[in-house]
Amino acid sequence: MRKSTFIKMFCLLGLFCLLTLPANADAPNLISNGNFDQIKDGQAVGWGFSSANPEIFKLSFPQEKDHGNVARMDVSSAVMSGYFNQNITLKPHTNYHFSALSQLDKGQILIYIHAGADKAKIDTRIYVKTLQGNPLVPWFWEKKWIEGSSGYPNPNGGLVRTFLAEPNVWEPVSIDFNSGDLTQVSISLGGYFDAGRYQFDDVSVTEIPAGN
């Protein structure tokens, strides 16, 4: 093969690989310490926690095989919800993609993206429930019918999406949202008014390029 022909083929291959990369492959993660690997004084750097009844929550950041540190909460009562949380800065009127891994043994997880008030309010939510809590799946409904591909409108602003998970199995969850007039939102993930063990890892928020 002539040298010039080889160079042309190499360049064409490189161009093809570039064009086939995902549009948001290089989009930075706006979540700080989304993999919970940075732990200081027993707390995950960049994350806070909030609950009206913190005494029923035991927080820890154990190491799991193939995951490193994960965020875990053991909830002893269903009287109150509680959440790991972090504020992030966004561009207004921009589309974003949220994703994470979640795991529960029972109960119910709520992950929500929230901020603002009135017309500027956003309240986009992901609920994660166990398959055991839904007797219709898989005998009458398919799991994908409940989860859908995007979510349904939340009257309070944003979308709501539900995922069904096997107990003690990591479930990837995701949802898209638009920042509207807002330049900052809170990301909260935790147990929603139910006792159980809830875990989280690989939390990410990335900008969706215009036109996608």
FITITI-740780 format. One line per field, with one value per residue: residue in one letter; x, y, z of N, C-alpha, C, CB in turn. Coordinates in Angstrom, 2 decimals. Glycine has a CB too. Layout:
N
residu	c(A ...)
n_u	c(X ...)
n_v	c(Y ...)
n_w	c(Z ...)
ca_u	c(X ...)
ca_v	c(Y ...)
ca_w	c(Z ...)
c_u	c(X ...)
c_v	c(Y ...)
c_w	c(Z ...)
cb_u	c(X ...)
cb_v	c(Y ...)
cb_w	c(Z ...)
***
This chain:
212
residu	c(M R K S T F I K M F C L L G L F C L L T L P A N A D A P N L I S N G N F D Q I K D G Q A V G W G F S S A N P E I F K L S F P Q E K D H G N V A R M D V S S A V M S G Y F N Q N I T L K P H T N Y H F S A L S Q L D K G Q I L I Y I H A G A D K A K I D T R I Y V K T L Q G N P L V P W F W E K K W I E G S S G Y P N P N G G L V R T F L A E P N V W E P V S I D F N S G D L T Q V S I S L G G Y F D A G R Y Q F D D V S V T E I P A G N)
n_u	c(0.85 0.55 2.16 0.78 -1.85 -2.37 -2.24 -4.45 -6.54 -6.26 -6.85 -9.52 -10.69 -10.28 -11.90 -14.40 -14.72 -14.81 -17.17 -19.05 -19.10 -20.93 -23.11 -22.92 -20.57 -18.34 -19.39 -19.20 -19.55 -21.77 -22.18 -20.58 -18.23 -19.70 -19.40 -18.92 -16.43 -14.73 -14.16 -14.38 -13.72 -15.72 -17.81 -19.33 -17.62 -18.83 -21.49 -24.58 -26.96 -30.43 -33.29 -36.38 -36.52 -33.84 -32.82 -33.73 -32.26 -29.42 -26.37 -23.88 -20.83 -19.97 -17.62 -18.09 -17.77 -16.57 -17.64 -16.50 -16.64 -19.98 -23.04 -24.98 -28.00 -29.58 -32.77 -34.90 -37.60 -40.87 -41.81 -40.79 -39.16 -35.83 -32.77 -29.75 -28.09 -27.29 -26.36 -26.35 -24.97 -26.52 -27.13 -29.58 -32.72 -31.97 -31.39 -30.93 -29.39 -30.02 -28.56 -28.08 -27.07 -29.07 -30.13 -32.18 -33.53 -36.10 -39.14 -39.14 -37.54 -36.85 -35.78 -35.10 -35.19 -35.05 -36.19 -36.76 -39.87 -43.42 -44.00 -41.41 -40.69 -39.26 -39.75 -38.78 -39.00 -37.87 -39.07 -38.24 -39.15 -39.67 -39.99 -41.52 -43.43 -45.31 -47.69 -48.67 -46.64 -44.35 -46.55 -48.91 -48.39 -45.68 -42.43 -41.23 -43.40 -44.34 -42.11 -41.55 -40.14 -39.41 -41.06 -43.84 -45.82 -45.33 -47.56 -46.50 -44.38 -41.99 -41.01 -42.19 -40.95 -41.10 -39.35 -38.90 -37.41 -35.36 -34.96 -32.03 -30.43 -28.50 -29.91 -30.03 -31.00 -32.66 -33.36 -34.52 -34.37 -35.41 -33.88 -35.29 -36.05 -34.15 -30.95 -29.74 -30.14 -31.35 -30.18 -31.57 -31.51 -32.89 -34.60 -38.10 -40.45 -40.51 -39.32 -36.10 -33.19 -31.16 -29.21 -26.76 -24.98 -22.58 -23.69 -24.89 -25.09 -25.49 -25.09 -27.31 -26.54 -27.54 -30.11 -30.19)
n_v	c(-1.20 2.20 4.97 7.44 6.67 5.11 7.07 8.66 6.84 6.44 8.98 9.24 7.20 8.23 10.53 9.33 8.00 10.24 11.48 9.63 9.63 10.08 12.93 14.37 13.53 14.78 16.46 18.14 16.80 18.22 17.69 17.56 15.28 12.99 10.25 9.62 9.08 10.79 11.25 12.85 13.19 11.32 12.10 12.72 14.63 17.70 17.07 17.41 16.77 16.42 16.38 16.31 14.61 13.60 11.65 9.11 8.24 6.58 7.31 6.38 5.58 3.18 0.88 -0.78 -3.67 -3.12 -0.59 1.24 3.77 4.23 6.07 5.62 5.09 4.01 3.57 3.76 4.15 5.02 7.57 9.94 11.60 11.77 13.21 13.00 15.83 18.38 21.51 22.86 24.82 26.18 26.87 29.20 28.27 25.86 22.51 19.57 16.48 14.10 11.44 8.38 5.72 3.55 1.78 -0.37 -2.13 -2.40 -0.45 2.94 5.03 8.47 10.70 13.99 17.03 20.32 23.69 27.28 29.18 29.65 30.56 30.11 27.78 24.52 21.07 18.24 14.74 11.45 8.33 5.35 2.06 -1.19 -4.24 -6.11 -4.62 -4.18 -6.00 -6.42 -6.53 -8.90 -10.03 -8.97 -6.36 -4.95 -4.10 -1.92 -0.48 0.93 2.43 3.91 6.13 8.70 10.24 11.72 14.76 16.88 18.54 20.54 21.50 20.48 17.00 13.65 10.47 6.93 4.13 0.59 -1.80 -4.68 -5.96 -5.00 -4.76 -2.93 -0.19 1.60 4.94 7.73 11.04 13.76 17.35 20.80 23.91 26.28 29.53 29.43 29.50 27.94 24.82 22.34 19.10 16.24 13.14 10.24 8.42 7.93 8.52 5.90 2.94 1.41 0.32 2.38 3.13 4.97 5.95 7.17 9.70 12.11 15.14 16.51 18.83 18.96 19.11 21.79 21.23 18.53)
n_w	c(0.00 -0.87 0.78 0.87 0.40 2.65 4.66 3.99 4.41 7.15 8.14 7.31 8.84 11.41 11.26 10.94 13.43 15.10 14.27 15.05 17.79 20.88 21.19 23.54 24.68 25.78 27.62 30.68 34.02 36.23 38.84 41.93 43.18 42.46 42.48 45.07 46.13 47.43 50.66 53.75 57.13 57.65 56.02 52.82 50.53 49.32 49.51 51.30 53.96 54.68 56.79 58.52 60.62 61.55 63.26 62.63 60.57 59.47 58.24 55.86 54.05 52.54 50.98 47.93 45.88 42.63 42.63 44.39 46.89 48.07 48.54 51.37 53.15 56.05 57.03 59.72 60.21 58.92 59.21 58.19 55.43 53.98 52.71 50.80 49.54 47.09 45.73 42.46 39.76 36.89 33.37 32.27 30.71 29.44 28.39 30.35 31.39 33.79 35.62 37.47 39.71 41.61 44.56 46.50 49.34 50.18 50.51 49.32 47.01 46.48 44.10 43.42 41.53 42.21 42.69 42.96 42.54 42.01 38.65 37.89 39.05 39.50 39.66 39.27 39.24 40.27 41.07 42.74 43.10 44.58 42.71 44.01 45.23 43.33 42.15 39.60 37.79 36.60 35.42 34.28 33.35 31.54 32.72 31.44 30.53 32.71 33.47 31.17 28.64 29.16 31.02 32.85 32.88 35.71 37.79 39.40 38.03 35.69 35.25 36.05 36.79 37.05 38.33 38.46 40.54 41.19 44.46 46.24 44.00 41.71 40.05 37.09 36.71 35.17 33.86 31.88 31.98 31.92 32.62 32.71 33.90 35.83 37.51 39.33 40.95 43.28 43.94 45.13 46.87 48.24 50.91 50.78 52.92 54.07 55.64 55.19 53.31 51.45 48.60 46.66 43.68 41.27 40.42 38.17 36.29 33.21 30.52 27.77 24.44 22.29 19.94 20.15)
ca_u	c(0.00 1.31 2.11 -0.26 -3.15 -2.50 -2.52 -5.82 -7.43 -6.15 -7.58 -10.95 -11.10 -10.35 -13.08 -15.57 -14.81 -15.20 -18.56 -19.93 -19.10 -22.15 -23.05 -22.58 -19.50 -17.39 -20.10 -18.72 -20.51 -21.94 -22.23 -19.29 -18.07 -20.87 -19.13 -18.77 -15.11 -14.04 -14.75 -13.59 -14.36 -16.89 -18.84 -19.00 -17.30 -19.75 -22.87 -25.19 -28.10 -31.52 -34.49 -37.03 -36.28 -32.54 -32.46 -34.12 -31.38 -28.01 -25.68 -22.54 -20.28 -19.18 -17.06 -18.68 -17.01 -16.84 -18.26 -15.82 -17.57 -21.34 -23.79 -25.98 -28.79 -30.45 -33.89 -35.56 -39.02 -41.52 -42.47 -40.26 -38.19 -34.53 -32.08 -28.47 -28.41 -26.22 -26.78 -25.50 -25.23 -26.93 -27.48 -31.04 -33.36 -31.07 -31.77 -29.92 -29.65 -29.65 -28.48 -27.49 -27.37 -29.76 -30.40 -32.97 -33.96 -37.55 -39.49 -39.25 -36.57 -37.22 -34.72 -35.78 -34.46 -36.05 -35.76 -37.63 -41.25 -44.38 -43.76 -40.01 -40.46 -39.00 -39.87 -38.66 -38.86 -37.74 -39.40 -37.76 -39.87 -39.31 -40.95 -42.42 -44.51 -46.23 -48.06 -49.06 -45.43 -44.44 -47.60 -49.91 -47.73 -44.23 -41.73 -40.96 -44.61 -44.45 -40.98 -41.60 -38.86 -39.10 -41.78 -45.09 -45.74 -45.63 -48.29 -45.68 -43.29 -41.04 -41.51 -42.12 -40.68 -41.04 -38.56 -39.10 -36.10 -35.21 -34.32 -30.58 -29.79 -28.30 -30.81 -29.73 -32.16 -32.31 -34.46 -34.11 -35.13 -35.01 -33.64 -36.21 -35.42 -33.27 -29.50 -29.28 -31.14 -30.91 -30.32 -31.81 -31.79 -33.01 -35.74 -39.34 -41.47 -40.56 -38.11 -35.37 -31.79 -31.09 -27.84 -26.63 -23.64 -22.43 -24.68 -24.38 -25.94 -24.73 -25.84 -27.65 -26.23 -28.68 -30.40 -30.35)
ca_v	c(0.00 3.44 5.73 8.48 6.00 4.72 8.29 9.06 5.90 6.71 10.23 8.98 6.42 9.14 11.37 8.50 7.82 11.52 11.76 8.66 9.82 10.70 14.39 14.94 12.71 15.60 17.36 17.93 16.49 19.38 17.19 17.40 14.03 12.17 8.84 9.54 8.55 11.75 11.21 13.57 13.16 10.47 12.70 12.84 16.01 18.30 16.66 17.65 15.89 17.14 15.66 16.83 13.61 12.98 10.55 7.81 7.98 6.26 7.57 5.81 5.59 1.95 0.49 -1.95 -4.19 -2.51 0.72 2.14 4.25 4.57 6.76 4.70 5.49 3.01 4.33 2.87 4.47 5.62 8.81 11.12 11.40 12.40 13.24 13.59 16.93 19.23 22.58 23.02 26.01 25.84 27.94 29.28 27.82 24.86 21.13 18.80 15.05 13.56 9.99 7.86 4.34 3.48 0.43 -0.41 -3.47 -2.27 0.96 3.77 6.11 9.66 11.59 15.12 18.23 21.30 25.08 28.32 29.31 30.16 30.17 29.72 26.59 23.22 19.94 17.03 13.66 10.04 7.40 3.98 1.15 -2.58 -5.00 -6.81 -3.72 -4.03 -7.37 -6.52 -6.71 -8.83 -10.93 -8.26 -5.21 -5.01 -3.09 -0.73 0.31 1.83 3.35 4.80 6.58 10.07 10.65 12.44 16.10 17.14 19.82 21.53 21.92 19.43 15.67 12.59 9.17 5.84 2.94 -0.58 -2.43 -5.86 -5.60 -5.17 -4.75 -1.56 0.20 2.90 5.81 8.95 11.90 15.05 18.49 22.12 24.81 27.42 30.80 29.21 29.34 27.02 23.87 21.37 17.68 15.51 11.72 9.59 7.57 8.71 8.11 4.45 2.34 0.59 0.66 3.03 3.42 5.77 6.06 7.69 10.76 12.98 16.08 17.04 19.65 18.36 20.09 22.33 20.48 17.08)
ca_w	c(0.00 -0.91 2.02 0.80 0.53 4.06 5.45 3.71 5.09 8.59 8.41 7.16 9.99 12.54 11.08 11.20 14.88 15.70 13.95 15.69 19.24 21.38 21.11 24.83 25.25 26.51 28.52 32.06 35.07 37.10 40.21 42.58 43.91 42.15 42.77 46.54 46.50 48.29 51.99 54.74 58.45 57.60 55.19 51.39 50.16 48.35 49.76 52.60 54.28 55.33 57.18 59.72 61.67 61.21 64.17 62.08 59.43 59.70 56.98 55.74 52.69 52.46 49.69 47.30 44.75 41.32 42.78 45.31 47.92 47.67 49.60 51.92 54.32 56.65 57.59 60.68 60.37 57.76 59.61 57.53 54.36 54.20 51.42 50.44 48.62 46.55 44.82 41.27 38.93 35.53 32.44 32.12 29.47 28.86 28.69 31.07 31.60 35.09 35.71 38.70 40.07 42.89 45.05 47.73 49.72 50.30 50.63 48.13 46.81 45.71 43.62 42.79 41.10 42.62 42.98 42.46 43.01 41.04 37.27 37.74 39.86 38.88 40.60 38.46 40.23 39.96 42.13 42.55 43.97 44.33 41.92 44.93 45.59 42.20 41.77 38.20 36.99 35.13 34.94 33.47 32.74 31.40 33.51 30.62 30.37 33.85 33.47 30.02 28.10 29.57 32.22 32.60 33.47 37.11 37.89 40.09 37.15 35.41 34.92 37.05 36.18 38.02 37.98 39.29 40.72 42.03 45.74 46.39 42.67 41.23 38.97 36.49 36.57 34.45 33.43 31.31 32.50 31.43 33.75 32.70 34.27 36.97 37.33 40.36 41.43 44.28 43.61 46.38 46.68 49.54 51.21 50.76 53.88 54.22 56.19 54.23 53.05 50.15 48.20 45.44 43.13 39.91 40.17 37.10 35.55 32.07 29.58 26.49 23.41 21.53 18.72 20.45)
c_u	c(0.88 1.11 0.99 -1.66 -3.42 -2.88 -3.96 -6.82 -7.43 -6.95 -9.09 -11.49 -11.24 -11.57 -14.35 -15.79 -15.29 -16.68 -19.51 -19.89 -20.42 -22.00 -22.62 -21.43 -18.56 -18.08 -19.66 -19.86 -20.58 -22.04 -20.82 -19.27 -19.28 -20.66 -18.85 -17.42 -14.31 -14.76 -13.82 -14.37 -15.68 -18.04 -18.38 -18.80 -18.30 -21.21 -23.31 -26.28 -29.16 -32.69 -35.07 -36.89 -34.96 -32.19 -32.84 -33.24 -29.96 -27.29 -24.29 -22.13 -19.37 -18.62 -17.74 -17.83 -17.50 -17.48 -17.40 -16.78 -18.94 -21.99 -24.92 -26.71 -29.65 -31.52 -34.73 -37.06 -39.56 -42.12 -41.98 -39.31 -36.88 -33.67 -30.63 -28.77 -27.17 -26.83 -25.80 -25.92 -25.49 -27.02 -29.00 -31.49 -32.48 -31.52 -30.60 -30.38 -29.13 -29.58 -27.81 -27.73 -28.04 -30.00 -31.22 -33.33 -35.48 -37.86 -39.54 -38.20 -37.24 -35.95 -35.42 -34.87 -35.41 -35.40 -36.87 -39.02 -42.10 -44.04 -42.32 -39.69 -40.16 -39.07 -39.93 -38.28 -38.65 -38.11 -38.86 -38.45 -39.44 -40.41 -41.96 -43.60 -45.53 -46.59 -48.44 -47.87 -44.72 -45.62 -48.61 -49.32 -46.25 -43.60 -41.54 -42.20 -44.77 -43.34 -41.05 -40.21 -38.47 -39.77 -43.07 -45.05 -46.11 -46.37 -47.48 -44.50 -42.28 -41.73 -41.44 -41.90 -40.53 -40.21 -38.90 -37.80 -36.23 -34.54 -32.83 -29.85 -29.67 -29.18 -30.35 -31.02 -31.73 -33.56 -33.85 -34.96 -34.59 -34.92 -34.60 -35.48 -34.34 -31.80 -28.91 -30.43 -30.51 -31.17 -30.46 -32.11 -31.81 -34.22 -37.00 -40.39 -41.64 -39.25 -37.43 -33.92 -31.68 -29.65 -27.81 -25.18 -23.73 -23.51 -24.10 -25.47 -25.08 -25.66 -26.10 -27.40 -27.48 -28.86 -30.56 -31.69)
c_v	c(1.25 4.23 6.75 7.87 5.60 5.92 8.73 8.15 6.14 7.94 10.02 8.18 7.30 10.04 10.59 8.30 9.07 11.78 10.81 8.73 10.41 12.22 15.03 14.20 13.52 16.57 17.11 17.60 17.66 18.98 17.04 16.09 13.12 10.69 8.59 8.96 9.51 11.83 11.93 13.61 12.40 10.99 12.77 14.31 16.50 17.99 17.04 16.62 16.71 16.21 16.33 15.88 12.89 11.78 9.17 7.41 7.70 6.36 6.93 5.82 4.38 1.73 -0.78 -2.38 -3.57 -1.12 1.70 2.55 4.54 5.31 5.85 5.35 4.32 3.75 3.40 3.09 5.13 7.00 10.04 10.71 12.09 12.23 13.70 14.70 17.73 20.27 22.68 24.25 25.58 27.09 28.01 28.78 26.84 23.47 20.39 17.35 14.64 12.04 9.59 6.36 4.35 2.02 0.52 -1.85 -3.54 -0.79 1.67 4.88 7.27 10.44 12.78 16.32 19.40 22.66 26.02 28.30 29.87 29.67 29.70 28.42 25.37 22.16 18.66 15.87 12.29 9.24 6.02 3.10 -0.28 -3.26 -5.73 -5.95 -3.52 -5.42 -7.52 -6.78 -7.97 -9.59 -10.24 -7.05 -5.49 -3.86 -1.80 0.12 1.32 2.88 4.34 5.18 7.97 10.45 11.36 13.77 16.13 18.48 20.92 22.02 20.83 18.12 14.76 11.28 8.12 4.68 1.82 -1.37 -3.72 -5.43 -5.93 -5.32 -3.30 -1.30 1.53 3.70 7.11 9.75 13.18 16.16 19.77 23.08 25.99 28.72 30.65 29.09 28.43 26.10 22.98 19.96 16.93 14.06 11.01 8.70 8.40 8.07 6.59 3.96 1.49 1.00 1.16 3.41 4.14 5.82 6.68 8.71 11.76 13.90 16.69 17.83 18.87 19.39 20.54 21.54 19.00 16.80)
c_w	c(0.00 0.38 2.01 0.96 1.97 4.92 5.24 4.44 6.60 8.97 8.33 8.34 11.23 12.47 11.39 12.70 15.57 15.49 14.67 17.20 19.68 21.44 22.42 25.51 26.13 27.47 29.96 33.01 36.04 38.57 40.75 43.38 43.71 42.40 44.25 46.98 47.38 49.64 52.96 56.05 58.43 56.76 53.74 51.05 49.10 48.59 51.18 52.85 54.98 55.62 58.41 60.89 61.40 62.09 63.63 60.90 59.91 58.36 57.00 54.28 52.50 51.06 49.21 46.12 43.45 41.42 43.57 46.40 47.31 48.85 50.07 53.08 54.75 57.44 58.46 60.80 59.11 58.06 58.84 56.41 54.72 52.96 51.53 49.44 48.23 45.62 43.66 40.48 37.49 34.66 32.34 30.75 28.70 29.29 29.33 31.22 32.97 35.00 37.02 38.76 41.44 43.26 46.34 48.06 49.87 50.36 49.30 48.13 46.09 45.37 42.98 42.60 41.32 42.91 42.52 43.06 41.88 39.64 37.03 38.47 39.01 39.97 39.76 39.36 39.58 41.20 41.77 43.58 43.66 43.50 42.81 45.33 44.48 41.67 40.31 37.27 37.48 34.55 34.02 32.74 32.59 32.18 32.73 30.41 31.50 33.80 32.32 29.55 28.56 30.89 31.84 33.34 34.94 37.19 38.57 39.25 36.95 35.07 36.14 36.31 37.27 37.47 38.95 39.35 41.51 43.33 45.71 45.06 42.21 40.01 38.39 36.30 35.88 34.11 32.86 31.91 31.89 32.61 33.81 33.01 35.33 36.59 38.41 40.77 42.50 43.76 44.93 46.07 48.02 49.66 51.37 51.67 53.94 54.79 55.13 54.17 51.61 49.84 46.85 45.00 41.74 39.54 39.18 36.57 34.45 31.15 28.29 25.41 22.67 20.24 18.95 21.10)
cb_u	c(-0.96 0.92 3.43 -0.17 -3.22 -1.19 -1.56 -6.09 -7.01 -4.68 -7.15 -11.20 -10.09 -9.10 -13.13 -15.43 -13.47 -14.38 -18.77 -19.57 -17.93 -22.50 -24.39 -23.79 -18.71 -16.54 -21.64 -17.97 -20.13 -23.17 -22.99 -18.99 -17.87 -21.27 -17.96 -19.89 -14.31 -13.97 -15.01 -13.25 -14.60 -17.37 -19.22 -20.12 -15.84 -19.39 -23.02 -25.76 -27.65 -31.98 -34.19 -38.50 -37.45 -31.45 -33.13 -35.59 -31.38 -27.84 -25.57 -22.48 -19.50 -20.02 -15.53 -20.13 -17.12 -17.74 -19.59 -15.26 -17.02 -22.17 -24.36 -25.31 -29.67 -29.64 -34.77 -34.94 -39.23 -42.61 -42.27 -39.53 -38.74 -33.83 -32.82 -27.47 -29.44 -25.15 -26.88 -25.55 -24.04 -28.27 -26.83 -31.51 -33.68 -29.60 -32.22 -29.64 -28.99 -30.66 -27.70 -28.09 -26.07 -31.10 -29.07 -34.25 -33.29 -38.11 -38.52 -40.65 -35.34 -38.23 -33.74 -36.98 -33.98 -36.80 -34.40 -37.73 -41.33 -44.43 -44.08 -39.10 -41.67 -37.62 -41.15 -37.61 -40.09 -36.28 -40.95 -36.19 -41.41 -39.09 -40.21 -41.67 -43.95 -45.60 -49.19 -49.77 -44.49 -43.18 -48.33 -51.06 -47.97 -43.81 -40.36 -40.40 -45.83 -44.39 -39.68 -42.39 -38.90 -39.53 -40.91 -46.31 -46.64 -44.32 -49.58 -45.16 -42.60 -40.11 -40.72 -43.42 -39.41 -42.45 -37.04 -40.26 -35.14 -34.38 -34.99 -30.30 -30.61 -26.82 -32.27 -29.00 -32.81 -31.52 -35.45 -34.24 -35.05 -36.02 -32.23 -37.32 -36.47 -33.69 -28.80 -28.72 -31.71 -31.62 -29.10 -32.97 -30.75 -33.04 -35.49 -39.88 -42.80 -40.86 -38.43 -36.00 -30.84 -32.01 -27.01 -27.18 -22.95 -22.46 -25.08 -23.80 -26.54 -24.04 -25.09 -29.14 -25.22 -28.47 -29.34 -29.21)
cb_v	c(0.01 4.29 6.42 9.24 4.76 4.11 9.43 9.03 4.46 6.89 11.33 8.22 5.30 9.99 11.93 7.14 7.39 12.66 11.66 7.29 10.71 10.15 14.95 14.94 12.04 16.38 17.18 19.16 15.17 20.15 15.84 18.61 14.31 12.38 8.35 8.69 8.25 13.15 9.73 15.01 14.59 10.25 14.09 12.23 16.12 17.87 15.15 19.07 14.67 18.32 14.15 17.11 12.60 14.00 10.77 7.83 9.17 4.83 9.08 4.38 6.91 0.76 0.28 -1.67 -5.72 -3.41 0.57 3.38 5.52 3.28 8.13 3.38 6.73 2.01 4.98 3.04 5.39 4.70 9.04 12.03 11.94 11.80 14.13 12.50 17.85 18.37 23.93 21.75 27.00 25.09 27.71 30.73 29.03 25.12 20.41 19.43 14.19 14.00 9.40 8.57 3.45 4.26 -0.36 0.45 -3.90 -3.04 1.66 4.37 5.61 10.56 10.86 15.52 18.13 20.80 25.43 28.23 30.21 31.69 31.31 30.83 26.31 23.20 20.07 17.20 13.62 9.69 7.35 3.90 1.33 -3.33 -6.01 -7.26 -2.41 -3.15 -7.84 -5.25 -5.46 -9.37 -11.53 -7.81 -3.92 -4.95 -3.62 -1.16 -0.60 1.05 2.57 6.04 6.54 11.05 11.56 11.60 17.05 17.16 19.62 20.93 23.15 19.24 15.07 12.53 9.24 5.36 3.25 -1.47 -1.48 -6.98 -6.34 -6.38 -5.61 -1.30 0.29 2.72 6.11 8.62 12.22 15.03 18.55 22.65 25.32 27.20 31.76 27.96 30.70 27.79 23.01 21.60 17.15 16.15 11.08 10.61 6.75 8.84 8.76 3.77 1.50 0.69 -0.57 4.28 2.13 7.20 4.67 6.54 11.47 12.13 17.20 15.90 20.96 17.86 19.53 23.84 20.71 16.58)
cb_w	c(1.24 -2.12 2.26 -0.53 -0.37 4.57 5.06 2.20 4.79 8.99 7.44 5.86 10.25 12.61 9.65 10.52 15.46 15.11 12.47 15.26 19.68 22.78 20.69 25.72 24.13 25.54 28.39 32.55 35.81 36.69 40.29 43.51 45.40 40.74 41.94 47.11 45.25 47.62 52.45 54.24 58.95 58.95 55.70 50.51 49.63 47.00 49.56 52.69 55.17 54.47 57.45 59.44 61.75 61.33 65.50 61.65 58.45 60.33 56.72 56.31 52.41 52.87 49.79 46.86 44.68 40.51 43.45 44.58 48.59 47.27 49.08 52.38 54.01 57.57 56.46 62.02 61.59 57.25 61.07 58.55 53.02 55.44 50.47 49.84 49.25 45.80 45.57 40.37 39.00 35.54 31.03 32.33 28.58 29.30 27.40 32.46 30.47 36.19 34.50 39.96 40.08 42.85 45.29 47.60 51.02 51.57 51.53 48.02 46.00 46.50 42.59 43.61 39.58 43.86 42.26 41.00 44.27 41.07 36.36 38.25 40.74 38.16 41.53 37.33 41.12 39.47 42.37 42.67 43.81 45.67 41.04 46.16 45.98 41.08 42.62 37.77 37.09 34.52 36.11 34.35 33.57 29.91 33.96 29.26 30.30 35.17 33.39 30.34 26.59 28.49 33.09 33.05 32.71 37.99 38.65 41.38 37.70 36.57 33.74 37.93 35.30 38.38 38.00 38.74 41.42 41.30 46.91 47.24 41.63 40.88 39.47 35.13 37.96 33.16 34.62 29.76 34.05 30.37 33.70 33.72 34.77 37.70 37.36 41.59 40.26 45.63 42.76 47.16 45.75 50.61 52.47 49.32 53.52 52.87 57.44 52.86 53.28 50.11 48.14 45.67 43.07 38.91 41.50 35.96 36.50 31.30 29.27 26.47 22.44 21.22 17.73 21.36)
***
